[in-house]
Amino acid sequence: MDYSIRPATSADVPAIGQVARETWRVTYAQTIAPHNQQRVLERAYTDAALAAALGAPHSWFFVAVDGQQVLGFAQFLRRGDGQGELARIYVLPAYQRQGIGRALLQAGVNAMAREGIHRCYVSVEVDNAPAIAFYQHFGFRYHRVYASFVGDQLVQLLELKTALRALRHALETR
C-alpha cells in the first residue's frame, strides 16, 4: 500500500469526520450505545470542532493519505503538565494492520520530541483489547484506570504511559 503521513489541513476536515464515523461504529459497536456514539460524533467530529482541533495550540494533527483519500488520523497534545498525550487515533477498518497506525504514532512522537516532551499518555476503553495490544506492543504500560462519561454512559478507561525515548526505540525496532 502506498500512503503518506502529513499534517492535517482544513481541506481534510470532512474526510476526518467520515473516518471517525466509520471507525467508531466498528470500534465501539459492543461497548458504547449507538446514541452515545452519535452524541460524541456530533460534538467532537463536526467540521467546526475538527477545524478548532487543527488550530489548537500545543496540538499536532496528522492524516494518513493515499492520493486524496484519508485513511486515518491522529491528534497529539501537550498536556498542562508538559507531557504529551495521544488524544485520538483512528484508521479505517479496511486499512488497519497495515502499518498506518504505527506511522501516525511515529509522526506524533517526532513532533512531541521536537518540543521537548519526554513522556506520552493515551487512554483507551478497558474492553478495547486490540487497541491495548497495539499500545503495549510499542511499550505503553499501565498508569491508572478511571471512569468517564460518553454521553449518558459511564465508561471505564485505561490510561497507559511511556517514555518518549522508549517509544521512539520501540517504533524503530518492532
C-alpha positions, 0 to 999 in steps of 0.5 A: 500500500502506498500512503503518506503521513502529513499534517492535517489541513482544513481541506481534510476536515470532512474526510476526518469526520467520515473516518471517525464515523466509520471507525467508531461504529466498528470500534465501539459497536459492543461497548458504547450505545449507538446514541452515545456514539452519535452524541460524541460524533456530533460534538467532537467530529463536526467540521467546526470542532475538527477545524478548532482541533487543527488550530489548537495550540500545543496540538499536532494533527496528522492524516494518513493519505493515499492520493486524496483519500484519508485513511486515518488520523491522529491528534497529539497534545501537550498536556498542562503538565508538559507531557504529551498525550495521544488524544485520538487515533483512528484508521479505517477498518479496511486499512488497519494492520497495515502499518498506518497506525504505527506511522501516525504514532511515529509522526506524533512522537517526532513532533512531541520530541521536537518540543521537548516532551519526554513522556506520552499518555493515551487512554483507551476503553478497558474492553478495547483489547486490540487497541491495548495490544497495539499500545503495549506492543510499542511499550505503553504500560499501565498508569491508572484506570478511571471512569468517564462519561460518553454521553449518558454512559459511564465508561471505564478507561485505561490510561497507559504511559511511556517514555518518549525515548522508549517509544521512539526505540520501540517504533524503530525496532518492532 
